[in-house]
Amino acid sequence: LMKPAQIKEMNKVELETKLNDNLEALQNFKFQKALQQLEDGTMISKTKREIAQLRTVLNEFKLGIRKEEGAK
């Protein structure tokens, strides 16, 4: 899992890639939980929180609040 400061330094492509990875990981954690194979039960909530942070930063790009580094 990443720190919020690391997320804010990423560009749009990296954010989208990380978001897709986290969505896949979340699905896997849910399957493991259903099969009672999930060792760390907090991983689901931590992954959901990171997904929300990624979506927030991506939305800031979309709204123009945050600019691409090369676009300055």
DSSP file (Angstrom, degrees, kcal/mol; ACC not computed):
  #  RESIDUE AA STRUCTURE BP1 BP2  ACC     N-H-->O    O-->H-N    N-H-->O    O-->H-N    TCO  KAPPA ALPHA  PHI   PSI    X-CA   Y-CA   Z-CA
    1    1 A L              0   0    0      0, 0.0     2,-0.2     0, 0.0    46,-0.1   0.000 360.0 360.0 360.0 148.3    0.0    0.0    0.0
    2    2 A M        -     0   0    0      1,-0.0     3,-0.0     2,-0.0     0, 0.0  -0.612 360.0-115.8-102.3 157.9    1.1    3.5   -0.8
    3    3 A K    >>  -     0   0    0     -2,-0.2     4,-1.8     1,-0.1     3,-0.8  -0.630  31.0-115.0 -85.0 150.2    1.3    6.7    1.2
    4    4 A P  H 3> S+     0   0    0      0, 0.0     4,-2.1     0, 0.0     5,-0.1   0.844 116.4  57.9 -55.1 -35.2   -1.0    9.6    0.1
    5    5 A A  H 3> S+     0   0    0      1,-0.2     4,-0.8     2,-0.2    -3,-0.0   0.876 105.3  50.3 -63.8 -36.3    2.1   11.7   -0.7
    6    6 A Q  H X> S+     0   0    0     -3,-0.8     3,-0.6     1,-0.2     4,-0.6   0.894 108.8  52.3 -67.0 -38.9    3.3    9.0   -3.1
    7    7 A I  H >< S+     0   0    0     -4,-1.8     3,-1.1     1,-0.2    -2,-0.2   0.896 105.7  54.1 -63.3 -40.5   -0.1    8.9   -4.8
    8    8 A K  H 3< S+     0   0    0     -4,-2.1    -1,-0.2     1,-0.2    -2,-0.2   0.717 104.7  55.4 -68.9 -19.9   -0.1   12.7   -5.3
    9    9 A E  H << S+     0   0    0     -4,-0.8    -1,-0.2    -3,-0.6    -2,-0.2   0.596  89.2  98.2 -86.8 -11.3    3.3   12.5   -7.1
   10   10 A M  S << S-     0   0    0     -3,-1.1     2,-0.1    -4,-0.6    -3,-0.0  -0.382  71.3-124.9 -78.3 153.6    2.1   10.0   -9.7
   11   11 A N     >  -     0   0    0     -2,-0.1     4,-2.3     1,-0.1     5,-0.2  -0.387  34.7 -94.0 -89.4 176.8    1.0   11.0  -13.2
   12   12 A K  H  > S+     0   0    0      1,-0.2     4,-2.3     2,-0.2     5,-0.2   0.876 122.6  49.2 -61.0 -42.8   -2.4   10.1  -14.7
   13   13 A V  H  > S+     0   0    0      1,-0.2     4,-2.2     2,-0.2    -1,-0.2   0.919 112.3  48.6 -65.0 -44.0   -1.3    6.9  -16.5
   14   14 A E  H  > S+     0   0    0      1,-0.2     4,-2.6     2,-0.2    -1,-0.2   0.896 111.0  51.5 -62.4 -40.2    0.4    5.6  -13.3
   15   15 A L  H  X S+     0   0    0     -4,-2.3     4,-2.5     2,-0.2    -2,-0.2   0.922 110.2  47.9 -62.9 -44.8   -2.7    6.4  -11.3
   16   16 A E  H  X S+     0   0    0     -4,-2.3     4,-2.1     2,-0.2    -1,-0.2   0.891 112.7  49.1 -65.0 -38.9   -5.0    4.5  -13.7
   17   17 A T  H  X S+     0   0    0     -4,-2.2     4,-2.3     2,-0.2    -2,-0.2   0.935 112.6  46.9 -64.5 -46.6   -2.7    1.5  -13.7
   18   18 A K  H  X S+     0   0    0     -4,-2.6     4,-2.5     1,-0.2    -2,-0.2   0.878 110.3  54.2 -63.3 -38.4   -2.5    1.4   -9.9
   19   19 A L  H  X S+     0   0    0     -4,-2.5     4,-2.3     2,-0.2    -1,-0.2   0.926 109.3  47.1 -62.0 -45.6   -6.3    1.8   -9.6
   20   20 A N  H  X S+     0   0    0     -4,-2.1     4,-2.0     1,-0.2    -2,-0.2   0.903 111.8  51.0 -62.7 -41.3   -6.8   -1.2  -11.9
   21   21 A D  H  X S+     0   0    0     -4,-2.3     4,-2.5     1,-0.2    -2,-0.2   0.917 111.5  47.8 -61.1 -43.4   -4.3   -3.3   -9.9
   22   22 A N  H  X S+     0   0    0     -4,-2.5     4,-2.7     2,-0.2    -2,-0.2   0.871 108.4  53.5 -68.1 -36.8   -6.0   -2.4   -6.7
   23   23 A L  H  X S+     0   0    0     -4,-2.3     4,-1.8     2,-0.2    -1,-0.2   0.902 111.7  46.3 -64.0 -39.6   -9.5   -3.2   -8.0
   24   24 A E  H  X S+     0   0    0     -4,-2.0     4,-2.2     2,-0.2    -2,-0.2   0.921 112.6  49.6 -65.8 -44.2   -8.2   -6.7   -9.0
   25   25 A A  H  X S+     0   0    0     -4,-2.5     4,-2.6     1,-0.2    -2,-0.2   0.898 108.5  53.5 -62.4 -40.8   -6.5   -7.1   -5.6
   26   26 A L  H  X S+     0   0    0     -4,-2.7     4,-2.2     1,-0.2    -1,-0.2   0.912 108.2  49.7 -60.8 -43.1   -9.7   -6.1   -3.9
   27   27 A Q  H  X S+     0   0    0     -4,-1.8     4,-2.1     1,-0.2    -1,-0.2   0.910 111.1  49.5 -62.5 -41.8  -11.6   -8.8   -5.8
   28   28 A N  H  X S+     0   0    0     -4,-2.2     4,-2.6     1,-0.2    -2,-0.2   0.904 109.2  51.8 -63.5 -41.2   -9.0  -11.4   -4.9
   29   29 A F  H  X S+     0   0    0     -4,-2.6     4,-2.4     1,-0.2    -1,-0.2   0.894 108.7  51.5 -62.3 -38.9   -9.2  -10.4   -1.2
   30   30 A K  H  X S+     0   0    0     -4,-2.2     4,-2.2     2,-0.2    -1,-0.2   0.897 110.1  48.5 -65.6 -39.7  -13.0  -10.8   -1.3
   31   31 A F  H  X S+     0   0    0     -4,-2.1     4,-1.9     2,-0.2    -2,-0.2   0.926 111.7  49.8 -63.6 -44.0  -12.7  -14.3   -2.8
   32   32 A Q  H  <>S+     0   0    0     -4,-2.6     5,-3.5     1,-0.2     6,-0.8   0.888 110.3  50.7 -62.1 -38.8  -10.1  -15.2   -0.2
   33   33 A K  H ><5S+     0   0    0     -4,-2.4     3,-1.3     3,-0.2    -1,-0.2   0.913 108.7  51.4 -65.1 -41.5  -12.4  -14.0    2.6
   34   34 A A  H 3<5S+     0   0    0     -4,-2.2    -1,-0.2     1,-0.3    -2,-0.2   0.848 113.6  44.5 -63.8 -33.3  -15.3  -16.0    1.2
   35   35 A L  T 3<5S-     0   0    0     -4,-1.9    -1,-0.3    -5,-0.1    -2,-0.2   0.344 114.4-119.8 -91.7   6.3  -13.1  -19.1    1.2
   36   36 A Q  T < 5S+     0   0    0     -3,-1.3    -3,-0.2    -5,-0.1    -2,-0.1   0.856  83.7 115.3  57.4  39.6  -11.8  -18.2    4.7
   37   37 A Q      < +     0   0    0     -5,-3.5     2,-0.6    -6,-0.1    -4,-0.2   0.345  34.9 115.4-114.2   2.2   -8.2  -18.0    3.4
   38   38 A L        -     0   0    0     -6,-0.8     3,-0.2     1,-0.2    -9,-0.0  -0.641  41.4-174.0 -80.1 118.8   -7.6  -14.3    4.0
   39   39 A E  S    S+     0   0    0     -2,-0.6     2,-0.8     1,-0.2    -1,-0.2   0.922  74.8  43.2 -79.4 -45.9   -4.9  -13.9    6.6
   40   40 A D    >   -     0   0    0      1,-0.1     3,-1.6     2,-0.0     4,-0.3  -0.856  64.8-171.8-106.8 101.2   -5.0  -10.1    7.1
   41   41 A G  T >  S+     0   0    0     -2,-0.8     3,-0.6     1,-0.3     4,-0.5   0.670  80.6  66.6 -66.3 -17.3   -8.6   -9.0    7.3
   42   42 A T  T 3> S+     0   0    0      1,-0.2     4,-2.4     2,-0.2    -1,-0.3   0.613  78.6  82.9 -79.8 -10.6   -7.7   -5.3    7.3
   43   43 A M  H <> S+     0   0    0     -3,-1.6     4,-2.4     1,-0.2    -1,-0.2   0.844  85.8  56.4 -63.5 -32.6   -6.4   -5.6    3.7
   44   44 A I  H <> S+     0   0    0     -3,-0.6     4,-2.3    -4,-0.3    -1,-0.2   0.955 111.8  40.6 -64.1 -49.1   -9.9   -5.1    2.3
   45   45 A S  H  > S+     0   0    0     -4,-0.5     4,-2.1     2,-0.2    -2,-0.2   0.879 115.4  51.5 -68.7 -36.4  -10.5   -1.8    4.0
   46   46 A K  H  X S+     0   0    0     -4,-2.4     4,-2.0     2,-0.2    -1,-0.2   0.908 111.5  47.4 -65.2 -40.5   -6.9   -0.6    3.4
   47   47 A T  H  X S+     0   0    0     -4,-2.4     4,-2.4    -5,-0.2    -2,-0.2   0.901 110.8  51.6 -67.6 -40.5   -7.3   -1.4   -0.4
   48   48 A K  H  X S+     0   0    0     -4,-2.3     4,-2.1     1,-0.2    -1,-0.2   0.898 109.2  51.0 -61.7 -40.0  -10.7    0.3   -0.5
   49   49 A R  H  X S+     0   0    0     -4,-2.1     4,-2.1     2,-0.2    -1,-0.2   0.917 110.7  47.9 -63.9 -43.3   -9.2    3.4    1.1
   50   50 A E  H  X S+     0   0    0     -4,-2.0     4,-2.6     1,-0.2    -2,-0.2   0.891 109.1  53.8 -66.5 -37.9   -6.3    3.5   -1.4
   51   51 A I  H  X S+     0   0    0     -4,-2.4     4,-2.6     1,-0.2    -1,-0.2   0.919 108.9  49.7 -59.7 -43.1   -8.8    3.1   -4.3
   52   52 A A  H  X S+     0   0    0     -4,-2.1     4,-2.1     2,-0.2    -2,-0.2   0.897 110.5  49.6 -63.3 -40.8  -10.7    6.1   -3.0
   53   53 A Q  H  X S+     0   0    0     -4,-2.1     4,-2.1     2,-0.2    -2,-0.2   0.912 111.7  48.6 -65.0 -42.1   -7.5    8.1   -2.8
   54   54 A L  H  X S+     0   0    0     -4,-2.6     4,-2.5     1,-0.2    -2,-0.2   0.925 111.8  48.8 -63.1 -44.5   -6.6    7.2   -6.4
   55   55 A R  H  X S+     0   0    0     -4,-2.6     4,-2.2     1,-0.2    -1,-0.2   0.867 109.2  54.0 -64.9 -35.4  -10.0    8.0   -7.7
   56   56 A T  H  X S+     0   0    0     -4,-2.1     4,-1.9     2,-0.2    -1,-0.2   0.935 110.5  45.0 -63.1 -47.0   -9.9   11.4   -5.9
   57   57 A V  H  X S+     0   0    0     -4,-2.1     4,-1.8     1,-0.2    -2,-0.2   0.905 112.7  51.3 -65.8 -40.7   -6.6   12.4   -7.5
   58   58 A L  H  X S+     0   0    0     -4,-2.5     4,-2.0     1,-0.2    -1,-0.2   0.889 109.6  50.8 -62.0 -37.9   -7.8   11.2  -10.9
   59   59 A N  H  X S+     0   0    0     -4,-2.2     4,-2.4     1,-0.2     6,-0.2   0.848 105.1  56.5 -68.1 -33.9  -11.0   13.3  -10.5
   60   60 A E  H  X>S+     0   0    0     -4,-1.9     5,-1.6     2,-0.2     6,-1.5   0.890 107.1  49.4 -64.1 -38.1   -8.8   16.3   -9.6
   61   61 A F  H ><5S+     0   0    0     -4,-1.8     3,-0.7     4,-0.2    -2,-0.2   0.933 111.4  49.7 -61.2 -45.3   -7.0   15.9  -12.9
   62   62 A K  H 3<5S+     0   0    0     -4,-2.0    -2,-0.2     1,-0.2    -1,-0.2   0.876 112.4  46.3 -63.0 -39.2  -10.4   15.7  -14.7
   63   63 A L  H 3<5S-     0   0    0     -4,-2.4    -1,-0.2    -5,-0.1    -2,-0.2   0.571 114.0-115.9 -81.7  -8.9  -11.7   18.8  -12.9
   64   64 A G  T <<5S+     0   0    0     -4,-0.8    -3,-0.2    -3,-0.7    -4,-0.1   0.538  84.5 118.2  86.9   6.0   -8.5   20.7  -13.7
   65   65 A I  S   <S+     0   0    0     -5,-1.6     2,-0.4    -6,-0.2    -4,-0.2   0.887  79.0  39.8 -68.8 -38.9   -7.6   21.1  -10.0
   66   66 A R  S    S-     0   0    0     -6,-1.5     2,-0.3    -9,-0.1    -2,-0.3  -0.931  80.9-152.8-115.4 134.0   -4.4   19.2  -10.6
   67   67 A K        -     0   0    0     -2,-0.4     2,-0.1    -3,-0.1     5,-0.1  -0.747  25.2-101.7-107.1 152.9   -2.3   19.6  -13.7
   68   68 A E    >   -     0   0    0     -2,-0.3     3,-1.1     1,-0.1     4,-0.2  -0.433  35.3-119.6 -65.0 146.7    0.0   17.2  -15.5
   69   69 A E  G >  S+     0   0    0      1,-0.3     3,-0.9     2,-0.2    -1,-0.1   0.877 112.4  48.7 -59.0 -40.5    3.6   17.9  -14.7
   70   70 A G  G 3  S+     0   0    0      1,-0.2    -1,-0.3     2,-0.1    -2,-0.0   0.612  99.3  69.3 -76.5 -10.7    4.5   18.6  -18.4
   71   71 A A  G <         0   0    0     -3,-1.1    -1,-0.2     1,-0.2    -2,-0.2   0.385 360.0 360.0 -90.5   3.8    1.5   20.9  -18.9
   72   72 A K    <         0   0    0     -3,-0.9    -1,-0.2    -4,-0.2    -2,-0.1   0.501 360.0 360.0 -71.9 360.0    2.8   23.8  -16.7
